[in-house]
Amino acid sequence: MAEDIFTIKPSGGDYSSMSSFEADRQGDLSVRNIQVAEFYTFAGGLNDNNAFVGWSNPDATHYVALRAADGEQHDGTRSTGFYFNRGAASNYTIRPVVGCSWMRVEGLAQIGAGLFANVNGATNLTANRLAVFDCIGSALLVPVQQNTLIVNSSGAGHLLATAGSLTHCQVHDCAGRGFILAHASASATNCISTGNVDADYDIQGGATLSYSISEDASAVGTGCLASRAVKQAADLPLAAGNYVIFQSTTLGAENLELVDDAENDALDAGTSTAVTEDILANARDGSTPDIGPWEITAAEEGVPSSPRFLSNLGTLINR
């Protein structure tokens, strides 16, 4: 599908803000190529928000796409690559209306506020490789999400009250519930929820949870792993037990990439899905992916310094 690509840069781009792109390009999508805004890094982040109005006739081949440019995506931690910096703002940054009800958002990050929501009745919204820190309320209200990360929300993390799917998503350290699934056709697969004030998962109305991890006892479903103690790299080595291990859980300096250690229960514990990449666009294991947004690559597993490699080697030697 052909694309018209417009750059969003502090200077020298087609536009200097998302709102100026939207105001200039809005129109009948059926007679246009896919309208793409590619974001480049702004020092201190970009403070911008927009309701996408004035668009019409979107469909699966005519829509708006917002994405980080190559080499400009966040690395899953705060203030890296391109990100929105919204501070204490209470409105969502990206708010498509029904006339823009096909939208794809990829590789963007945000500090403060909520990032992407169908608050205006839009449907067919997809979020991939997004990271949201310190949001006000729920960070993302989008029916299809892949590899999304929410850290330190003032409310719930994921709220899915319509048909939709959350795949390889993660919530950590939220003031409310981690995941709320409240529709018979809502599902979460290969997800992680830890460190939340209320339940890590609240599954209602016939929604389904599978191959997911919780710190509390709420991860219930096929392949789920509940009551996993949260540890970080500084805690290694660990005695045998039930753990999910991240690089760092330090507030304000979180790095929730999985640690490659034999005691990390998230590794190789997922189920195969249509999601073939992780939050950094690295390829996933097609049969037994890691749970959560990150995939420890085969190259990392095979190096002699890898704890998982050493553990597997020890198993072979002792056979």
ZILIN-V450508 format. One record per helix or strand of 3 or more residues. SS is the DSSP state (H for helix, E for strand). FROM is the first residue (numbers start at 1). LEN is the number of residues. Records with the same first field share a line. If there is no record, write none. Layout:
# ZILIN-V450508
SS: FROM-LEN ; FROM-LEN
This chain:
# ZILIN-V450508
E: 3-6 ; 34-6 ; 50-3 ; 64-5 ; 84-14 ; 103-4 ; 109-9 ; 125-4 ; 131-3 ; 144-3 ; 149-3 ; 158-3 ; 164-4 ; 170-3 ; 179-4 ; 186-4 ; 192-3 ; 201-4 ; 208-3 ; 229-4 ; 243-6 ; 255-4
H: 18-8 ; 29-3 ; 98-3 ; 233-3 ; 298-5 ; 307-11
